[in-house]
């Protein structure tokens, strides 16, 4: 039996560094919206935090990835982790009358995270043998879910106990530990540029052209266009959820900051279970069924969750529901990426995925903004009912407009944690 990649010293250090770094990211991801919501008293304040994280990524994410390809990943991870820790310090001066600090730090941390994750992923192939790479990537996916499972409750608890300063201190320490773990790895040999390799600006121009070509490929294919429409509607619903989840838990369930973190964290359990189930189903069930039925089940569970408060506000009931949502959520994502990989010409696969991600990110931004603006006047539950209905609409669209074909070639796995669970 092949030994675990975790028995390789440098990989184990990078894996541990990723776990600590991602845990710190989840601390902040929970605490900043909670602080904004409590400081402003409105869902719009929380939605602005999410927008501050999303917009820089839409504008600069691709360019940052190009730069990471040209830097030494080990040194990049060390420097980025230290910068992430330093960038947190202005939050110590944040307050209800200084919310600009919160939004600025959220934007900076999102951009630094866009450097850290590709750098970590680019190190893995240089630390493992080819036959160990699959297991190494699977372990990274487990690390992502463990970070969410630990970081979400810890972020809510730290904010409830010691406020934003406590979160800043814990998070800053996590980034220092991340830098130290990476520093203990052996230096990598310098990367030799491949013949004809382009400069970063040239690659960026080419990526923009290929992104446009990806949109054209999507438009020409009924199945790809349908998947794109579903992804946009689902991302719109995801944006609504990110904002109103906090409002629902605090106002409708009368729970506190710790419970917000717990409920966000337990979704990782459902994600792991959903991944195991989807791995079995994807070889036996057409992607159309995975996507359509998955969204219908997910939307029904969402409707049940948002309208259950008059019956019970017991947190353990909602924890069970959020775990259950993880199964259909991962099924839909697995079906979508499998279908895209099946019908897209291999040479155009990267640009098609990039195009879908970009328009999905823009749709999520719209959902964030709309939820923040209308929640106070319409009511969180009514808006969340619309959000759940959007998932049901995705299921209907998939069953009606997608073909019933099965995957005809092995799917190329999507990078871990590329899209958050749509719940």
C-alpha positions in Angstrom: 0.0 0.0 0.0 1.3 3.5 -0.9 2.1 5.5 2.2 0.1 8.6 3.1 1.5 11.9 1.7 1.2 13.2 5.3 4.2 11.0 6.1 6.3 13.2 3.8 7.7 16.0 6.1 7.4 19.0 3.7 3.9 18.0 2.5 2.7 17.5 6.1 4.0 21.0 7.0 2.3 22.6 4.0 -0.9 20.7 4.8 -0.8 21.8 8.4 0.0 25.4 7.3 -3.1 25.3 5.0 -5.3 24.0 7.8 -4.2 26.8 10.2 -4.4 29.5 7.5 -7.9 28.5 6.4 -9.1 28.2 10.0 -7.9 31.8 10.4 -9.8 32.8 7.2 -13.0 31.3 8.6 -12.5 33.1 11.9 -12.6 36.4 10.1 -15.3 35.3 7.7 -17.7 34.8 10.6 -16.6 37.6 12.9 -16.5 40.5 10.4 -20.1 40.2 9.2 -21.2 39.7 12.8 -19.4 42.9 13.8 -20.8 44.8 10.9 -24.4 43.6 11.7 -24.1 44.5 15.4 -22.4 47.9 14.7 -24.8 49.1 12.0 -27.9 47.2 13.0 -28.7 46.4 9.4 -28.3 43.6 6.9 -26.8 46.1 4.5 -23.8 46.6 6.8 -23.1 42.8 6.8 -23.6 42.6 3.0 -21.1 45.4 2.5 -18.5 43.2 4.2 -19.1 40.4 1.7 -19.1 42.8 -1.2 -15.8 44.2 0.0 -14.4 40.6 -0.1 -15.9 39.7 -3.5 -15.3 42.8 -5.7 -11.5 42.8 -5.5 -11.5 39.1 -6.3 -13.6 39.6 -9.4 -11.3 42.4 -10.5 -7.9 41.1 -9.6 -8.2 37.3 -8.9 -7.0 36.2 -12.3 -4.1 38.6 -12.4 -2.9 37.5 -8.9 -3.0 33.9 -10.1 -0.7 34.8 -13.0 1.8 36.4 -10.6 1.8 33.5 -8.3 2.8 31.3 -11.1 6.0 33.4 -11.5 6.9 33.6 -7.8 8.6 31.0 -5.5 5.5 29.4 -3.8 7.3 28.7 -0.5 8.5 32.3 -0.1 5.1 33.6 -1.4 3.3 31.7 1.3 5.6 32.9 4.1 5.4 36.6 3.0 1.6 36.4 2.4 0.8 34.9 5.8 2.8 37.6 7.6 1.1 40.3 5.5 -2.3 38.7 6.4 -1.4 39.0 10.1 -0.3 42.6 9.8 -3.3 43.6 7.7 -5.6 42.6 10.6 -4.1 45.1 13.0 -6.2 48.1 11.8 -9.3 46.3 13.0 -8.2 47.0 16.6 -9.3 50.6 15.9 -12.6 49.7 14.1 -15.9 50.8 15.5 -19.5 51.8 14.5 -18.2 55.1 13.3 -15.1 53.7 11.6 -16.7 50.9 9.5 -14.4 51.9 6.6 -11.6 50.1 8.4 -13.6 46.8 8.4 -14.4 47.0 4.7 -10.9 47.8 3.7 -9.4 45.0 5.8 -12.0 42.6 4.3 -10.9 43.6 0.8 -7.2 43.3 1.6 -7.5 39.9 3.3 -9.6 38.6 0.3 -6.8 39.5 -2.1 -4.1 38.0 0.1 -6.1 34.8 0.3 -6.2 34.7 -3.5 -2.4 34.6 -3.4 -2.1 32.1 -0.5 -4.3 29.4 -1.9 -2.8 29.1 -5.4 0.7 29.2 -3.9 -0.1 26.3 -1.6 -1.7 24.3 -4.5 1.3 24.9 -6.7 3.7 23.6 -4.1 1.9 20.2 -3.8 3.1 18.8 -7.2 6.6 19.7 -6.3 6.5 17.9 -3.0 4.8 14.6 -4.0 5.4 11.9 -6.5 2.9 11.7 -9.4 1.1 8.6 -8.0 0.7 10.5 -4.7 -0.8 13.6 -6.1 -4.5 12.4 -6.1 -4.3 11.5 -2.4 -2.5 14.7 -1.7 -5.3 16.8 -3.2 -7.9 14.8 -1.5 -6.2 15.5 1.8 -6.2 19.2 1.0 -10.0 19.0 0.5 -10.3 17.4 3.9 -8.2 20.2 5.4 -10.6 22.8 3.8 -13.6 21.2 5.5 -11.8 20.7 8.8 -10.8 24.4 8.8 -14.5 25.4 8.2 -15.6 23.0 10.9 -13.2 24.4 13.5 -12.9 28.0 12.3 -16.6 28.9 12.1 -17.6 28.0 15.7 -14.3 29.4 16.9 -14.9 32.7 15.1 -18.4 33.0 16.6 -17.2 32.0 20.1 -14.2 34.4 20.0 -16.4 37.3 18.9 -19.0 36.5 21.6 -16.4 36.3 24.3 -13.9 39.0 23.5 -15.3 41.0 20.6 -13.4 41.8 17.4 -10.1 42.5 19.2 -10.1 38.9 20.5 -10.7 37.6 16.9 -7.9 39.8 15.6 -5.4 38.4 18.1 -6.3 34.8 17.5 -6.4 35.2 13.8 -3.0 37.1 13.7 -1.4 34.3 15.7 -2.8 31.8 13.2 -1.1 33.5 10.3 2.3 33.7 12.2 2.0 30.0 12.9 1.3 29.4 9.2 4.4 31.4 8.2 6.5 29.4 10.7 5.2 26.0 9.4 6.1 26.9 5.8 9.5 28.3 6.9 10.4 24.8 8.3 10.0 23.3 4.8 13.1 22.8 2.6 13.6 25.5 0.0 12.4 24.5 -3.5 14.7 24.4 -6.4 14.2 27.4 -8.7 11.6 26.9 -11.4 13.0 26.9 -14.9 10.8 29.0 -17.3 9.4 27.0 -20.1 10.4 27.9 -23.7 8.3 30.7 -25.0 6.8 31.5 -21.6 5.0 34.8 -21.7 5.3 37.8 -19.3 2.6 38.4 -16.7 1.0 41.3 -18.6 1.0 39.2 -21.8 -0.6 36.3 -20.1 -3.2 38.6 -18.5 -4.2 39.9 -22.0 -4.4 36.4 -23.3 -6.6 35.3 -20.3 -9.0 38.2 -21.0 -9.3 37.1 -24.6 -9.8 33.5 -23.6 -12.4 34.5 -21.1 -14.4 36.2 -23.9 -13.9 33.0 -26.0 -15.3 31.0 -23.0 -18.5 33.1 -23.0 -18.8 32.4 -26.7 -18.4 28.7 -26.2 -21.1 28.7 -23.5 -23.6 30.6 -25.7 -23.1 28.1 -28.6 -24.0 25.1 -26.4 -27.5 24.6 -25.0 -26.2 22.4 -22.1 -23.4 24.9 -21.2 -25.8 27.8 -21.4 -28.2 26.0 -19.2 -25.5 25.3 -16.6 -24.4 28.9 -16.7 -28.0 30.1 -16.1 -28.3 27.7 -13.2 -25.0 28.8 -11.8 -26.0 32.5 -12.0 -29.4 31.8 -10.3 -27.8 29.7 -7.6 -25.1 32.3 -6.9 -27.7 35.0 -6.6 -29.4 32.8 -4.0 -26.0 32.2 -2.3 -25.5 36.0 -2.0 -28.9 36.4 -0.3 -28.0 33.6 2.1 -24.7 35.0 3.2 -26.3 38.2 4.4 -29.6 37.0 5.8 -28.3 33.9 7.5 -26.9 36.1 10.3 -30.1 38.0 10.5 -32.2 34.8 10.7 -30.2 33.1 13.4 -30.0 36.2 15.6 -33.5 37.6 15.2 -35.7 34.6 14.3 -33.9 31.9 16.3 -32.9 34.4 19.1 -29.4 32.8 19.1 -26.1 34.4 19.6 -22.8 34.8 17.8 -21.5 31.4 18.9 -24.5 29.7 17.3 -24.0 31.6 14.1 -20.5 30.1 13.9 -21.7 26.6 14.8 -24.4 26.5 12.2 -22.0 27.8 9.5 -19.4 25.2 10.6 -21.5 22.1 10.6 -22.2 22.5 6.9 -18.7 21.1 6.4 -20.0 17.8 7.9 -22.7 17.6 5.2 -20.1 18.6 2.6 -17.9 15.7 3.5 -20.8 13.2 3.5 -22.2 14.8 0.3 -18.8 14.3 -1.4 -18.7 10.6 -0.5 -22.3 10.1 -1.8 -21.8 12.1 -4.9 -18.6 10.1 -5.7 -20.7 7.0 -5.7 -23.7 8.5 -7.7 -21.8 10.3 -10.4 -20.8 7.0 -12.1 -24.4 5.7 -12.0 -26.6 8.8 -12.4 -26.7 11.3 -15.2 -25.4 14.8 -14.3 -28.9 16.1 -15.2 -30.5 14.1 -12.4 -27.8 15.0 -9.9 -28.2 18.7 -10.6 -32.0 18.8 -11.0 -32.9 16.5 -8.0 -30.1 18.0 -5.9 -31.4 21.5 -6.3 -35.1 20.4 -5.7 -34.1 18.7 -2.5 -31.9 21.5 -1.4 -34.6 24.1 -2.1 -37.2 22.1 -0.2 -34.8 21.7 2.9 -34.2 25.5 2.7 -37.9 26.3 2.7 -38.4 24.0 5.7 -35.5 25.6 7.6 -36.6 29.2 7.0 -40.2 28.6 8.1 -39.5 26.3 11.1 -38.9 29.0 13.7 -42.6 29.2 14.8 -42.4 25.5 15.7 -38.9 25.3 17.2 -35.8 27.4 17.7 -33.7 24.6 19.0 -30.2 25.0 17.5 -29.6 21.3 17.3 -32.6 20.9 14.9 -31.1 23.6 12.6 -27.7 22.0 12.9 -29.2 18.8 11.6 -30.9 20.6 8.7 -27.7 22.4 7.7 -25.8 19.1 7.7 -28.5 17.5 5.6 -28.3 20.4 3.1 -24.6 19.5 2.5 -25.5 16.3 0.6 -27.7 17.8 -2.2 -25.4 20.9 -2.4 -22.3 18.8 -3.2 -24.4 16.6 -5.5 -25.4 19.7 -7.6 -21.8 21.0 -7.8 -20.5 17.6 -8.8 -23.2 17.2 -11.5 -22.5 20.7 -12.8 -18.7 20.4 -13.1 -19.0 16.8 -14.5 -21.4 18.0 -17.2 -19.2 21.0 -18.1 -16.2 18.7 -18.4 -18.2 16.2 -20.5 -19.6 18.6 -23.1 -16.8 21.2 -23.3 -13.9 20.7 -25.7 -10.8 19.9 -23.6 -8.9 22.9 -25.1 -11.7 25.3 -24.0 -12.4 23.8 -20.5 -10.3 26.3 -18.5 -11.8 29.3 -20.1 -15.4 28.0 -19.8 -15.0 27.3 -16.1 -13.3 30.7 -15.6 -16.2 32.5 -17.5 -18.8 30.6 -15.4 -17.0 31.5 -12.2 -16.8 35.2 -13.1 -20.5 35.6 -14.0 -21.5 33.6 -10.9 -19.4 35.9 -8.7 -21.1 38.9 -10.2 -24.5 37.3 -9.6 -23.5 36.6 -6.0 -22.6 40.3 -5.6 -26.1 41.3 -6.8 -27.6 38.9 -4.3 -25.5 40.4 -1.5 -26.6 43.9 -2.4 -30.3 43.1 -2.9 -30.5 41.2 0.4 -28.9 44.0 2.3 -31.2 46.7 0.8 -34.6 44.9 1.1 -34.3 42.8 4.2 -35.4 45.5 6.6 -38.5 46.4 4.7 -39.6 43.0 3.5 -38.5 40.8 6.3 -35.7 38.2 6.4 -37.9 35.1 6.2 -39.8 36.4 3.1 -36.5 37.1 1.3 -35.1 33.7 2.3 -38.3 32.0 1.0 -37.5 33.7 -2.4 -33.9 32.4 -2.0 -35.1 28.9 -1.5 -37.5 29.2 -4.4 -34.5 30.2 -6.7 -33.0 26.8 -5.8 -36.2 25.1 -6.8 -36.2 27.0 -10.0 -32.6 25.7 -10.7 -33.8 22.2 -10.2 -36.7 22.6 -12.7 -34.5 24.3 -15.3 -32.0 21.4 -15.0 -34.6 18.7 -15.4 -36.3 20.4 -18.3 -33.4 21.8 -20.4 -30.4 19.5 -19.7 -29.9 16.3 -21.6 -29.7 12.9 -19.8 -26.2 12.0 -21.0 -23.7 10.4 -18.6 -20.1 11.4 -18.4 -18.1 9.8 -21.2 -14.6 10.6 -20.0 -13.0 10.9 -16.6 -13.8 14.2 -14.9 -11.0 16.6 -14.1 -11.5 17.6 -10.5 -12.2 21.2 -9.7 -9.7 22.8 -7.3 -10.7 22.4 -3.7 -12.9 25.0 -2.1 -13.4 26.9 -5.3 -17.1 27.5 -4.6 -18.8 27.7 -1.2 -21.7 25.4 -0.4 -24.8 27.1 -1.8 -26.8 27.3 1.4 
